[in-house]
Amino acid sequence: MAALCVFLALVWRLRLPPSMNLPPGRMGWPLVGETLEYLATRPIGVPQPFIAKRVARYGSIFKTHLFGCPTIVTTDPDFNRFVLANEGKLFQSSYPAGVDRVLGKFSMVQASGELHKRMRALTVSFMQAQSLKDNFLQTIQARVISLLSTWEGRVVKIQDEAQSLSFDCIVGHVLGMDPGAENTKTIKEDFFNLVYGLTIPLRIPGTRYWTAMKGRQNIVRLVEQMVAERTTKPCTARKDFLQQLLQDDNGKNLTLEQISDFIVFMLFAAHDTTATAMTMAIKYLLANPQALNQLQEEHLEIRRNKRSPDEPLEWNDYLQMTFTQHVINETLRLTNVLTSAHRIALQDVQTEEGYVIPKGWKVVSSWTTIHLNPKLYAEPLEFNPWRWKTQSVKYFTPFSGGPRFCTGSELARLEIALLLHFIITKYSLHPAEDDEAVYFGTVKMRKGLPVTVTKLSQIL
């Protein structure tokens, strides 16, 4: 055993390019590298300990070994922008194997070149401002109002409710499914199994990853059935994304496997960030009465200008929610639902410091570190939505950047804004228990953020 350990250590060292000026750092243990420390559970709203410790020792760019690959981690704001801007030229999207297998090899995080351009064109067309105004605004309002009607006088877990709302919205937008239908309830269980299984890819019965892959298989099977039905009996009156994909020139030549992976990714991407941001926005507001009061005043003013208490919001009402957007920005900055971008170097790349990133090495651009950088954000650990009156967005990347900037970012903002509007104009929320947010694969509240709900008219 001792001889084997020595042999593995020697082989490990020989894997490093001998003559390149690599960034400082260490590669960790043979095979696993430093992955386990990188994935360790941590609190939200503070710098990631794994990265902070190495930045203090090595600087803003360092080498390590994560997810079975030699990796360069960068926390340099300008170099991160450089990496994002050179997608398809010097770098290409490349996420850990577990992510690729769960979301699919043709998902938008993995697709590149012409396929990615076609997929992006489809999502841009579907989620442009006019579509949000015409097809999404009223539908989302109706689902928010329906959900909140069940809250009065109860203790609810905001995290569970936000996840349910976000899923119901996106499964309706993407697949045209009714939230109350039996097959929707089935796919919801499969979907949450998929989301929670984005972890170390151990395909062993009983593991979260195994359950995630089973959930993926069931969702893919349903999508294939829907494609077959719609191909046999076309219905141009449908306005969901799947129908647009089947009719649009950019989607007609996609294979069934590509369509299935595309749909799985759309469900995941549009759900996780939105649901988490909804939950965390409420968490931060409950802890900051001044911000909550100003937000409530903004929304009550919108209500006062309506002809009746129940009159639906119009697009112009949404455009007046200026402070709401500040709250959303600050929530995204502190929460960092998407912690980093994963790329692979397509050729040797030299940094301004003279370091070389070898071809084939992975590059992890940390967004968490940048969003919590005191040189870019004054008092970065404080929830301060007022900073966004003047704060530069040059290094603000909650929805990625470059050619892979998230096309669903405005849909996410719309859903969050509408939920906040109807909560703070109709209800008062109070924490039912102490709770904290942690990161382990994704952002979660340990207890789900339980709150007691009182109708606002009862306390005025």
DAFEN-V935115 format. One record per backbone hydrogen bond with DSSP energy under -1.0 kcal/mol. CO is the residue of the C=O (numbers start at 1). NH is the residue of the N-H. E is the energy in kcal/mol with one decimal. If there is no record, write none. Layout:
co->(CO:CO)
nh->(NH:NH)
e->(E:E)
//
This chain:
co->(1:2:3:4:5:6:7:8:9:10:13:20:21:24:29:30:32:33:34:35:42:48:49:50:51:52:54:55:60:62:64:65:66:69:70:71:72:73:74:76:77:78:79:80:81:82:84:86:86:86:90:91:92:96:97:98:99:100:104:107:107:113:114:115:116:117:118:119:120:121:122:123:128:129:130:131:132:136:137:138:139:140:141:142:143:144:145:147:148:151:154:156:157:158:159:160:161:162:163:164:165:166:167:168:169:170:171:171:172:173:174:178:181:182:183:184:185:186:187:188:189:190:191:192:195:197:200:202:204:207:208:209:210:211:212:213:214:215:216:217:218:219:220:221:222:223:224:225:226:227:228:229:235:240:241:242:243:244:248:248:251:255:256:257:258:259:260:261:262:263:264:265:266:268:271:272:273:274:275:276:277:278:279:280:281:282:283:285:288:289:290:291:292:293:294:295:296:297:298:299:300:303:308:314:315:318:320:321:322:323:324:325:326:327:328:329:330:331:332:339:339:341:342:343:344:345:349:351:355:357:358:361:362:363:364:365:367:368:370:373:373:379:384:385:386:387:387:393:397:399:401:402:406:408:409:410:411:412:413:414:415:416:417:418:419:420:421:423:426:428:430:436:437:438:439:442:444:448:449:450:451:452:453:454:455:456)
nh->(5:6:7:8:9:10:11:12:13:14:16:22:356:63:33:32:35:29:38:39:439:52:53:54:55:56:58:59:75:73:71:34:69:66:362:64:364:62:366:80:81:82:83:84:85:86:87:89:90:91:346:88:344:100:101:102:103:104:107:110:111:117:118:119:120:121:122:123:124:125:126:127:132:133:134:135:137:140:141:142:143:144:145:146:147:148:149:150:151:154:453:451:161:162:163:164:165:166:167:168:169:170:171:172:173:174:175:177:176:241:242:181:185:186:187:188:189:190:191:192:193:194:195:196:198:199:202:204:207:211:212:213:214:215:216:217:218:219:220:221:222:223:224:225:226:227:228:229:230:231:232:233:238:244:245:246:247:248:251:252:254:259:260:261:262:263:264:265:266:267:268:269:270:272:275:276:277:278:279:280:281:282:283:284:285:286:287:288:292:293:294:295:296:297:298:299:300:301:302:303:304:306:311:318:319:321:322:325:326:327:328:329:330:331:332:333:334:335:336:367:368:365:94:363:92:360:357:354:351:349:361:345:72:343:74:341:371:372:373:376:377:382:387:388:389:390:391:396:400:406:404:405:409:412:413:414:415:416:417:418:419:420:421:422:423:424:425:427:456:454:452:446:44:444:42:440:438:159:158:432:156:430:153:428:458:459)
e->(-2.3:-2.2:-2.4:-2.6:-2.2:-2.2:-2.5:-2.5:-1.9:-2.2:-1.3:-1.7:-2.2:-2.6:-2.2:-2.4:-2.1:-1.8:-1.9:-2.2:-3.2:-3.1:-2.5:-1.1:-2.8:-2.1:-3.7:-1.5:-3.0:-2.9:-2.7:-3.0:-1.8:-1.9:-2.3:-2.6:-2.8:-2.2:-2.4:-2.6:-1.8:-1.9:-2.5:-2.4:-2.5:-1.4:-1.1:-1.9:-1.8:-2.0:-3.1:-3.5:-2.1:-1.9:-2.4:-1.8:-2.7:-2.1:-1.6:-1.3:-2.9:-1.9:-2.2:-2.4:-2.8:-2.2:-1.7:-2.0:-2.7:-2.0:-1.8:-2.2:-2.1:-2.4:-2.6:-3.2:-2.3:-2.8:-1.9:-2.3:-1.8:-2.5:-2.7:-2.1:-2.1:-2.6:-1.5:-1.6:-1.9:-2.1:-1.9:-2.7:-2.3:-3.0:-2.1:-2.3:-2.6:-2.7:-2.3:-2.6:-2.3:-2.4:-2.9:-1.2:-2.4:-3.0:-1.5:-1.6:-1.1:-2.2:-2.5:-1.8:-1.6:-1.7:-2.3:-2.0:-1.5:-1.8:-2.7:-2.4:-1.8:-1.8:-2.5:-2.3:-1.2:-2.2:-2.3:-2.4:-2.4:-2.1:-2.4:-2.2:-1.8:-2.4:-2.5:-2.2:-1.9:-2.1:-2.9:-2.2:-1.9:-2.5:-2.5:-1.8:-2.3:-2.5:-2.2:-2.3:-2.5:-2.1:-1.9:-2.8:-1.4:-1.8:-2.8:-1.9:-1.4:-2.9:-1.2:-1.6:-1.5:-2.4:-2.4:-2.4:-2.3:-2.4:-2.5:-2.4:-2.4:-2.5:-2.1:-3.4:-2.1:-2.3:-2.8:-2.1:-2.5:-2.4:-2.1:-2.7:-2.4:-1.7:-2.1:-2.8:-2.3:-2.4:-1.1:-1.2:-2.2:-2.9:-2.0:-2.4:-2.7:-2.2:-2.0:-1.9:-2.8:-2.1:-1.2:-2.1:-2.6:-1.9:-1.6:-1.6:-1.9:-1.6:-2.2:-1.5:-1.5:-2.4:-2.4:-2.6:-2.4:-2.3:-2.5:-2.4:-2.3:-2.5:-2.1:-2.6:-1.6:-2.5:-2.1:-3.1:-1.7:-2.7:-3.5:-1.8:-2.7:-2.3:-2.0:-2.6:-2.7:-2.7:-2.6:-1.8:-2.9:-1.2:-1.6:-1.6:-2.4:-2.0:-1.7:-1.4:-1.8:-1.4:-2.0:-1.4:-1.3:-2.7:-1.2:-1.8:-1.2:-2.3:-2.1:-2.2:-2.3:-2.3:-2.5:-2.3:-2.1:-2.4:-2.3:-2.1:-1.8:-2.5:-1.3:-3.0:-3.5:-2.2:-3.0:-2.7:-1.4:-2.7:-1.6:-1.9:-3.0:-2.4:-2.3:-2.6:-2.4:-1.7:-1.5:-2.8:-1.4:-1.8)
//
